[in-house]
Amino acid sequence: MEVTPEDFNKVLGNVKIPPCPALLHGVMKTARQPNADVEKIANSVKQDAAMTAALLKLANSPLSGIRCKITSVSQAISFLGLKTTINLLTNAALSQSMGGDAQKFTKFWERSAVSAAVAARLARKLPDISQDDAYAATLFHDCGIPVLMQHFPTYRETVMAESNQGKDIHEVENEHFSTTHAVVGNMLARSWYLPQHICQAILHHHDSTIFSSISENVGRLIGIVYMAELIVDEHLCQKNLEWEQVKNDVLACLGLSEGEFWELKDDMLGFLNGE
């Protein structure tokens, strides 16, 4: 499945994709330059009090792994690194992009942040996977859901009711809303200037048959997303209906044996439980 111009126009005709904030876009452009000016980036971020407050809140979360108190944007960049800081800024900007409805999605964004932190921690322990890419792919993978919830008041109830009957979420979305949260999320990620391989991972993250037809890089990111979601579901005592369908493919693309998987999962659950 690829997103064609026709798909793009169809969705844009029905659903408003939140634009990337100008401040974040400017920070991203500066960060991608050789010898990026960290102080220039910090000064840009400080112009937005809400963004700065959100960044410091995320940087001081137990999930960041930083043991000292972060009190400034410059300090956040120094301790976390530029890419991780931009990921946290993106996290903050995403939640703020919902405007007046932001409060309604608080639990969604909190869950996304936890899953993204788990994905980044998993990537540290696995070869050939960027922590920053794992974080971004997992943070964005379901970002189409709040966009669709904003546009379609019955979205949540419809999807929950039919998914509980065993129906595939994408089939339900296509039937009732003529698009899927993966397509909308892919478009949002593209309009927010995320790298192509992350956009592809977002697009295919519910396709259990995709592993044989995508690049190893994208496959590993999708595998990390699946694994992070499983771990957070277990932590929250929630069911995960997809894992058994994809487990063998995920372990194969991540190069994990069954025993290594269990060891990693237990380690991540310990991290979430503060052990």
C-alpha positions, 0 to 999 in steps of 0.5 A: 500500500502506497499513498498516491496523490489521489489518496492525499487529495481525498483525505485532505478534502475531508480531514484537516491535517495539522500543519507543522508549527513554523518554530519547529520547522525552523528548528528542524532545518537548523538542526540538519545543517552541518555544525548546527548552532545549538544556541540559535536553536535554544533561543528559537525554542525559548521564544515559545513559552508553552513549547519550552515548558512542555519540553522541560516537563518531558525532559524531566520525566522519569522516562527520559533517563536523566537524573538531574533537574533540567532547567533550560532548553540549552541544558536539555540539548546538552544532556539529551542531545539535539535529535532527542530534544527535537523528538521531545519538541515534536512530541509537545508540538503534536499534542498542542496541534489539537488546539482546544481539544488538546485536553481531550487527548491527554491520555493518548499523548501520554501513552504515545510518549511512554511507547516512544520512550520504550522504543528508544530504550529497545533500540539502544539494546538492538543493532542497526536501529537509531534510537531517535528514529525508533522514538519518532516512528513510535510517537507518530505511528498512531497520530492519525487517530486524534486527527480522525477523532477531531473530524469524525465525532463517532470515530472512537465509538465506531472503531471500538465497537467493531474492533471488539467484534474482531474486525480489522481496524483498517477495514472498519476505518475504510468502511466508515471514514474512507481512510485509515489512521495509518494513511492520515498519520503518514500524511501528517508525518510527511507534512511535518518533514519526518524522514521517508523511512519513518513515514513508511513505517507509520503507513505500514504499521498495521500491515502484518504481511508487509515484512517481506516487501519492505526495506530492512530499515523500515521493517526494523522500525515497524518491529520496534513499534509492535514490540513497544506497543506490546510491552506498554499494553502488558504494563497497563494490563491491556490486550494486544490483539496483533502480536501473535500475528506478527511475532515471528516476523518481528523477532526475525527482522530484529534478530531476536530469539524467543529467549532474548525477546522475553529477556528484553520484555522483562527488562522493559517492564522493569523500567516502566515499573521503576525497578 
